[in-house]
Amino acid sequence: MNLIVAAGGGPVIPNFGGSADKCAQNNGLFCWHWFTSHWGSIFGPALVQHIVLVLIAVSIGFVIAFAAALLAYRMPRWEAPIVIVSSLLYTIPSLALFQILVPFTGLTRLTVEIALVMYCLLLLFSNIVTGLREVPEEVRDAARGMGLTPRQILLRIDLPLAVPAIFAGLRVATVTTISLATVGAFVTNQGLGAPIFDAIGRGNFKTEFLAAAALAILLAWVADLLLVALQGVVAPWASRRRSSLVPRGVVRAIRRRPRPISAVREA
């Protein structure tokens, strides 16, 4: 924080913003000129870093949670241990988790990513398992009657019908990760949390604080809207009023399977 010594040996006054901008020097509520002039040096790079942190964490978390969900779906006895472990990780306060990890991984991006991935697991795992379990049993019976193998039932029936629940988990996990990633600046000077901590260090510089917070909120809204749009592309039937329990694509997947010889002979 830059300091200005008042004339006549008066008190030391913070020079908010460190520039000649009168609004910034007076710590106005929001100084648009200061914000735009520092977009390329502060806010733009911080926003890109934040997006990268979130993408890496959610992607790795989804892969781990998806594999664990398939394991629990096929072997239900694994579901309770996985839920217990992921729940314990989720209940650890973020700052405490960072402090636990720092002695092992240091003040690095890796520390932040490990923590963010841990917080994703429970949200993603629970929704994926729930989506798979909520597939109507009569649909699976119909698929078995048409001769589909367990793998084909998983790929053509279970996963398509679980898409809405999976995307619901992705939306919650993504928004949560965007929020928690701001706290990651406590460990490494990256992401939108960095300008927030910098604003606090300047003596609560309002423009920098509000700008970084607003960008984090806007990023969460945009990410959520993008996931809703992506779900509409992947599973358009989920956003419509369904006339049946099964989307047309799943029905076609069942019908494409040749009928067993035994069924043909019985007919």
N, C-alpha and C positions, 0 to 999 in steps of 0.2 A: 504494500500500500504506500503510495507517495504521500508525503507530508508537506504542508505549507506552514511556515512560521509566520504568525500574524505580526503586523508592524507594531513596534513599540514593545517587543518582547512579550507579546500576549501568548495565549495558549496555542499549542500545535493543533492545526485543523487538518483532518484527512482530505486529501485531494482525490475524491472519488472519480474513477475513470482514468486518471492519469493523463488528461488531455485538457485542451483549452475550451472544450465544450462547457458552456455555462450550466446547462442542464445536468451534465455529469458531475461537474464540480459541486453543485448544490445537492447532489444525490436526489434528483427528481424521481418521481414514481416510475417513469419509463422514458428513456431518452432515445428516440428513434434514430437520430443521426449517429449516436455512439454505437448503437446496435448494428446498423448497416455498415458502418466503417470498420467494425471488428468482426464482420461475418466471415471473411476469408481467413482471419488469423485465429479466431477463437471458436465461434459457433459452428461454422461449416465443418471443420475437421472433427470437432467433438461429436457432431451428429453422425458423421460417417463412422467414427470409432464406436459409437453406441450401437449403430445398426449391425456392425460386424460382431460385436460382443453378443448381441441377442441372437443373431443368426447361427453363430457357432454353438451357443449353449442350447438353443431349442432343437437344432438339428441333431446334435449328439444325444441330448436327452430323449428325443423321439425315437432314435434308433435303439437305445438301451431299453426304454419303456416298451416299445413294440415287441422286441425280442422277449422281454420278461412277461408281457401280456400273453403272447402266444404260448409260452411255457406254462403259465398258470391256466390258460384255457384248455390245453391238452392234458395237463396234470394238475388238477385243482388243489392238491395238497401243498403246492408251492405258493398258492395265492396268499395265504395268511402270513408266512414269513416275509414275502416281498412287501406286503402292505405294512407290516410292522417296521421293517427297516426303513422304507421310504418315508413313513410317517414320522419316525424319530428324526430323520434328517431334516424333514420339512419344519419341525417344531423348533429347531435350533435358531436363535436370533442371528440375523445376517452378520452383524458386527462381531459377534462371538465366534461364528464360523470362520470368518476371515482371520481372526486372531489365532484360531486353532491351526489353520492351514499355513499361515505365514512362516512358522519355524521350519516347515517341510518344503514349501515351494517358493518362499521368498515374496518380496513385494513385486510381483509380476502379474501379467495378464492371466497366466495359468491358474493362479490362485483364485482370481475372480471367476474364470470359466468353470472351475471345479465346483465352486459354490453355487453358481447359477444352474448348472446341470443337476445338482442334487435337489434344488428346489423344483425343478421341472418334473422329476420322476413320478412323484405321487399323483400330480394332476393328470399327467398323460397316461400313466399306467391304469388308473382307476377308470378313466373314460374309455380306453380301448377295451378293457375287459368287460365293462358294462355293455358296450356296443355289441360285442361278440355274443355275450350271454343273452341279450334281448332279441336275438334272431328267432322268429317263431319256429317251434319245433316241427310244425306241419310242413313248413317249407323245406326243412332238411329231409324229412321223410319223403317228400315228393322227389327231391333230388336223388336220394338213395334208390327210390323205386325206378328212376330213370337210368340207374347204373353209374352215377357219378362217384368217383373215388373220394376219400376224405380230403385229399389235397385240392381236388377240383371243387368240392363243396366249400372249402375255406376261401379259395380264390374267387369263385364265381358267385357264391351265395353269402357267406358270413361277412367277408370284408366289405362288399358293396353295401350291404344292409347296415353295417356298423359305421359307415362314413359320417353320418350326422353326429354321432357321439364322439368319434375321433376328432372331428373338426371343432366340436365344442371344447374338448380338452386342449386342443392346440390354441384356440383363441384365449382361453384363460391362462395357459402357460406362457404364451407370448406377451400378453399384457403384464402379467406378474413379473416376467423377466425384465421387461423394459423398465419397470419401476425399481426392481432390485439392482439393476445395473448402475443406476445413479449412485447407489451406496458404494459401488465398487471403486469409486474415485478415492475412497478412504485408503485403498491399497495401492492402486496405480493411477496415475494422472491421465486417465483416458475416459472418454464418454462424456455425456452431458452432466455427470456429477462433478466433473472437474471445474467448470465455470461456477457451479453452485458453491463448492468449497472455496473457490477463489473469491467469490463475492462476499462470503462470510469473513475471509481473511482481510478483505479490504475494509471491513467495518460495516457489513451488511449493505453492500452496494446494490441498490434495488434493481437497477436496469439489468445487470448481469444475472442476478438471482431470478428475476421474473422471466427473462428471456429463455434461460436454460430450462426452467420449470415448464414454461409454455411449450417449448419444443419437445420435451419429453411427453407431455400430455398429447400433443398433436401427433407424435410418432405412434403412440399407443392407439389413438383413434384410427389413423391411417392403416396400421397393421391389422387391426380388427376388421376394418372394412374390406381390405384386400383378401383376408381369409374367408370372409362371408362370400365375396365374389368368386373366389376359387372353389368354394364348396358348391356354389351354383353351377359352375362348369363341370366339376367332377360328378356331382349328384344332383342334377336339376330336378329330379323327381321329389327330392326332400323338401324343396321350398314350395311345392304345389300341394293342393288338396288331393291326397291320394285316393283313388277309387278302389284300391286294393291294398293288401298288406305288403305286396311285393312289387318292386319296380319292373318295368317292361324288360330292361336289360337282363335282369336275373331270370325272368321267365324264358327269354330267348336262350339264355345259357343252358337252362335245363332241357329245353326242347331240342337243342343242337346235339345233345348226347344221344347216340344210337341206343335203342331199347335192347335189353338183354335178350338172348336167344330164348331163354326160358319163358320170358314174358310174351314173346311172339308166338311160341308154341301154345301157351295157354289161351291166347286170343283166338 
